């Protein structure tokens, strides 16, 4: 049975405020599956979590503006969502498709999105 688009959007909007009632969260990148703890978070190369503000769409969609990470050489295969720029609570994660591989350090732009299905 399919979920009604308005219901999907209500669920997506609930996800939007998990980190903060204003819809602000912090995006992270990971070198391996962060599992339920936020493990394998990137380090080095000037890396820091990036603030994102979720914007509601329709039919279960959330979008945010692109953010740029400064990263050390390596392969980054997952992104995560946190409630804080440093420390804090890990909320969720997803695989990057495709993973990003850098032979040398540098910037990587990520445009976060969420779809409630």
Residue pairs with C-beta under 8 A, 6 or more apart in sequence:
3 11
3 60
3 116
3 117
5 58
5 59
5 60
8 59
8 60
8 116
8 117
9 56
9 57
9 58
9 59
9 60
9 61
9 116
11 60
11 116
12 56
12 57
12 60
12 61
12 62
12 114
12 115
12 116
13 56
13 62
15 54
15 62
15 92
15 114
15 116
16 23
16 54
16 56
16 62
16 114
17 23
18 25
18 81
18 83
18 91
18 92
19 25
19 26
19 81
19 82
19 83
19 89
19 91
20 83
22 53
23 53
23 54
23 55
24 51
24 52
24 53
24 54
25 51
25 52
25 54
25 81
25 82
25 83
25 91
26 49
26 50
26 51
26 52
26 81
26 82
26 83
26 84
26 85
26 88
27 49
27 50
27 51
27 52
27 64
27 67
27 79
27 80
27 81
27 82
27 110
27 112
28 34
28 38
28 41
28 42
28 49
28 79
28 80
28 81
28 82
29 41
29 42
29 47
29 69
29 71
29 76
29 78
29 79
29 80
29 96
29 100
29 108
29 110
30 38
30 39
30 40
30 41
30 42
30 76
30 77
30 78
30 79
30 80
30 93
31 40
31 42
31 74
31 75
31 76
31 77
31 78
32 39
32 40
32 77
32 78
33 39
33 40
33 77
33 78
33 93
33 95
34 40
34 41
34 78
34 80
34 90
34 93
36 90
37 90
38 80
38 82
38 90
38 93
40 78
41 80
42 69
42 71
42 72
42 74
42 76
43 72
44 71
44 72
44 105
45 70
45 71
45 72
45 73
45 105
45 106
46 70
46 71
46 105
47 69
47 70
47 71
47 72
48 69
48 70
48 85
49 82
49 85
49 86
50 67
50 68
50 69
50 110
51 67
51 85
52 64
52 65
52 67
52 112
53 64
53 65
54 62
54 63
54 64
54 114
55 62
55 63
55 64
56 62
57 63
60 115
60 116
60 117
61 113
61 114
61 115
61 116
62 113
62 114
62 115
63 111
63 112
63 113
64 111
64 112
64 113
65 111
66 109
66 110
66 111
67 109
67 110
67 111
67 112
68 107
68 108
68 109
68 110
69 107
69 108
69 109
69 110
70 105
70 106
70 107
71 102
71 105
71 106
71 107
71 108
72 102
72 105
73 102
73 103
73 104
73 105
74 101
74 102
75 99
75 100
75 101
75 102
76 96
76 99
76 100
76 101
76 102
76 108
77 95
77 96
77 99
77 100
78 93
78 94
78 95
78 96
79 93
79 94
79 96
79 110
79 112
80 90
80 91
80 92
80 93
81 90
81 91
81 92
81 93
82 88
82 89
82 90
82 91
83 89
83 91
96 110
100 108
102 108
